[in-house]
C-alpha cells in the first residue's frame, strides 16, 4: 500500500518534458533574436527576447508546481540563459547601439564603436559569471532565510536582457550619433556591473499561485497583460527600468539609512543640562 502511494506521488515522465519544452522555447527565442538582429529587424529581435523572458519564468514555475525539478533541467536552463539573455542581447546592443553610428571627424564614432563591442562582450562575460555564481549558491546546502527566498544576489541576467530589449522596442531605429552611442555603452556596462554585484534584487518565486489569495495575483497578471497588449512599448520600458533600478536604489536607501543610524544626533552626544536633571 505504501509503495502504491509513493508511486502515485511521483510525477509521470511526461511531466518532466513540459518545463524542458519552455526552456527550448527560450533558446528558440534567443536564436530568433540573433537572426533578426543580423537582418536589421531590431524590433522583432526585441520582441523575441520579451517572449524569452516569459518562457524563462514559466519553465521554473511549472517545474515547481508539478514537482518535476531535475538536475538536467537546471543545467539546461542555465545554458539557455547564457545564449538567450547573454549572447542575443549583447549582439542586439552592439548592432543597434554602436555599429550604425555615422563616422565623424575627429573619429569619435570609431572609438564609441570599439568601446561598444568591448562593453557588449563584457555583458556576456558578466552574465556567465552571474549564472555560474547562482549555480554554485543553489548547489550548496544553505539555510533558507526570508531574504534568500525573496531576493537574488545580483541582477538576474533576464532583467538585463529585458531592459535592452525594452529600450530597443521603444525606439526601434538604431543609434546613429556618437553621443547617444556613448550613453548606450555606459548603460550596457552598468547592467553588466549590476549582474556581478552583490546587490539584492527581488524574487517572485515565493508567490504561491495555489493559495487562496491567488485570485489577486491572477487579476493583477491579467491587467498587466492587457496593458502590455495595448501599450507594449511604454509599459515594458517602465517595467524593465523599474526592476533593473530597484535593487540599486534599495541599496542606496539602505546605505543612507545605515549612515543616519550611525551618526548620532547632537542631542544624544551632548545632552542639555535640563535632560540630566
C-alpha positions in Angstrom: 0.0 0.0 0.0 2.8 2.4 0.9 4.6 1.6 -2.3 1.5 2.4 -4.3 1.1 5.8 -2.6 4.7 6.6 -3.2 4.4 5.8 -6.9 1.2 7.9 -7.2 3.0 10.9 -5.7 5.9 10.6 -8.2 5.3 12.7 -11.3 4.9 11.0 -14.6 7.7 11.0 -17.1 5.7 13.3 -19.5 5.6 16.0 -16.8 9.4 16.3 -16.9 9.2 17.2 -20.6 6.9 20.2 -20.1 9.4 22.5 -18.3 12.1 21.4 -20.9 9.8 22.5 -23.7 9.6 26.0 -22.3 13.4 26.0 -21.9 13.7 25.0 -25.6 11.3 27.8 -26.4 13.7 30.2 -24.6 16.6 29.0 -26.7 14.5 29.4 -29.9 13.6 33.0 -29.0 17.3 33.8 -28.4 18.2 32.2 -31.8 15.4 34.1 -33.5 16.5 37.3 -31.9 20.1 36.9 -33.2 18.9 36.1 -36.7 16.6 39.2 -36.8 19.3 41.4 -35.3 21.7 40.4 -38.1 19.0 41.2 -40.6 18.4 44.6 -39.1 14.9 43.8 -37.7 15.7 45.1 -34.3 12.1 45.4 -33.1 11.4 41.7 -33.9 14.6 40.8 -32.1 13.5 42.8 -29.0 10.0 41.2 -29.1 11.6 37.7 -29.3 13.7 38.5 -26.2 10.5 39.6 -24.4 8.8 36.2 -25.2 12.0 34.5 -24.0 11.7 36.2 -20.6 8.1 34.8 -20.3 9.3 31.3 -21.2 12.2 31.5 -18.8 9.8 32.5 -16.0 7.3 29.7 -16.8 9.7 26.8 -17.0 10.9 27.0 -13.5 7.4 27.8 -12.1 5.9 24.8 -13.9 8.6 22.6 -12.7 7.9 23.6 -9.1 4.2 23.3 -9.5 4.4 19.8 -11.0 7.2 18.7 -8.7 9.3 17.8 -11.7 12.5 19.7 -11.0 15.6 17.8 -12.1 19.4 18.5 -12.4 19.1 18.1 -16.2 16.5 20.9 -16.3 18.6 23.2 -14.1 21.7 22.8 -16.2 19.8 23.2 -19.5 18.1 26.3 -18.2 21.4 27.8 -17.3 22.8 27.1 -20.7 19.7 28.6 -22.3 20.1 31.7 -20.2 23.6 32.5 -21.4 22.6 32.0 -25.0 19.3 33.9 -24.9 19.9 36.5 -22.3 23.7 36.9 -22.7 24.7 36.5 -26.3 21.5 37.6 -28.0 21.0 40.9 -26.2 24.7 41.7 -26.5 24.6 41.3 -30.3 21.4 43.4 -30.3 23.0 46.0 -28.1 26.1 46.3 -30.4 24.4 46.3 -33.8 21.6 48.6 -32.6 23.6 51.0 -30.4 27.1 51.1 -31.8 27.5 49.6 -35.2 25.2 52.1 -37.0 26.9 55.2 -35.7 27.8 57.6 -38.6 31.5 58.3 -38.9 32.7 61.7 -37.7 35.8 63.8 -37.8 37.5 63.6 -35.2 36.9 59.9 -35.2 34.7 59.9 -32.0 32.3 57.4 -33.7 35.0 54.9 -34.3 36.1 55.0 -30.6 32.5 54.6 -29.5 32.1 51.6 -31.8 35.2 50.0 -30.5 34.2 50.6 -26.9 30.8 49.3 -27.7 31.8 45.8 -28.7 34.1 45.6 -25.7 31.2 46.6 -23.4 28.8 44.2 -25.1 31.3 41.4 -24.7 31.7 42.3 -21.0 27.9 42.0 -20.8 28.2 38.3 -22.0 31.0 37.6 -19.6 29.3 39.1 -16.6 26.1 37.2 -17.4 28.0 34.0 -17.5 29.7 34.8 -14.2 26.3 35.7 -12.7 24.9 32.3 -13.8 27.9 30.4 -12.5 27.7 32.1 -9.1 23.9 31.3 -9.0 24.5 27.7 -9.8 27.2 27.4 -7.0 24.9 29.1 -4.5 22.0 26.8 -5.3 24.1 23.7 -5.3 25.4 24.3 -1.8 23.1 23.3 1.1 22.3 26.7 2.7 19.7 27.6 5.3 16.7 29.2 3.6 16.2 32.6 5.2 13.5 35.0 4.4 15.8 37.3 2.5 17.2 34.4 0.4 13.7 33.3 -0.6 12.6 36.7 -1.7 15.8 38.1 -3.3 18.6 37.3 -5.8 22.2 38.2 -5.3 23.0 40.4 -8.3 20.6 41.4 -11.0 19.3 38.4 -12.8 20.5 38.1 -16.4 17.0 38.1 -17.9 16.4 41.5 -16.3 19.4 43.0 -18.1 18.4 41.5 -21.4 14.8 42.7 -20.8 15.9 46.3 -20.3 18.0 46.2 -23.5 15.0 44.7 -25.4 12.6 47.2 -23.9 14.6 50.2 -25.0 15.1 48.8 -28.5 11.3 48.0 -28.7 10.6 51.6 -27.5 12.8 53.1 -30.2 13.4 50.5 -33.0 15.5 52.9 -35.0 19.2 52.3 -34.4 21.5 54.9 -32.9 23.4 57.0 -35.5 25.1 59.7 -33.4 28.1 59.0 -31.2 26.9 60.9 -28.1 23.9 58.7 -27.8 26.1 55.7 -28.5 28.4 56.7 -25.7 25.5 56.9 -23.3 24.3 53.5 -24.5 27.7 52.0 -23.8 27.6 53.3 -20.3 24.2 51.8 -19.8 25.2 48.4 -21.1 28.3 48.5 -18.9 26.3 49.4 -15.9 23.9 46.5 -16.5 26.9 44.2 -16.7 28.2 45.5 -13.4 24.8 45.0 -11.7 24.8 41.3 -12.7 28.1 40.5 -10.9 27.4 42.8 -8.0 26.1 41.7 -4.6 23.1 44.0 -4.7 20.0 42.1 -3.9 17.0 42.1 -6.3 13.5 41.0 -5.5 12.5 37.5 -6.5 8.9 36.4 -7.2 9.5 32.7 -6.7 7.9 32.8 -3.3 4.5 33.8 -4.7 2.2 30.8 -4.4 -0.3 30.7 -7.2 -2.2 27.8 -5.4 -3.0 29.8 -2.3 -6.5 31.2 -1.5 -5.4 34.7 -2.3 -4.0 33.7 -5.7 -7.0 35.3 -7.4 -5.5 38.7 -6.6 -2.3 37.7 -8.4 -4.3 36.4 -11.4 -6.2 39.7 -11.6 -3.1 41.8 -11.5 -1.4 39.5 -14.1 -4.4 39.8 -16.4 -4.4 43.6 -16.0 -0.7 43.7 -16.8 -1.1 41.5 -19.9 -3.9 43.9 -21.1 -1.7 46.9 -20.6 1.2 45.3 -22.4 -1.1 44.3 -25.3 -2.3 47.9 -25.6 0.8 49.9 -24.7 3.6 47.5 -25.0 6.4 50.0 -25.8 5.7 52.2 -22.7 4.7 49.5 -20.3 7.6 47.2 -21.0 10.1 50.0 -20.8 8.6 51.1 -17.4 8.6 47.5 -16.0 12.1 46.8 -17.2 13.5 50.1 -15.9 11.8 49.8 -12.5 13.1 46.3 -11.9 16.6 47.0 -13.2 17.0 50.0 -10.9 15.1 48.7 -7.9 18.0 46.8 -6.4 20.4 49.6 -6.9 18.0 52.2 -5.4 17.3 50.0 -2.4 21.0 49.6 -1.8 21.5 53.3 -1.8 18.5 53.7 0.5 20.0 51.1 2.9 23.4 52.8 2.9 21.8 56.2 3.6 19.7 54.8 6.4 22.6 53.0 7.9 24.7 56.2 7.8 22.0 58.1 9.5 21.7 55.5 12.2 25.5 55.5 12.8 25.7 59.3 13.1 24.0 60.1 16.4 22.1 63.4 16.8 23.8 66.2 18.7 21.2 66.0 21.4 22.4 62.4 22.2 26.1 63.3 22.1 25.8 66.4 24.2 22.7 66.3 26.3 21.3 69.6 27.6 21.5 70.4 31.3 17.7 70.1 31.6 17.9 66.4 30.4 20.5 65.5 33.1 18.4 66.7 36.0 
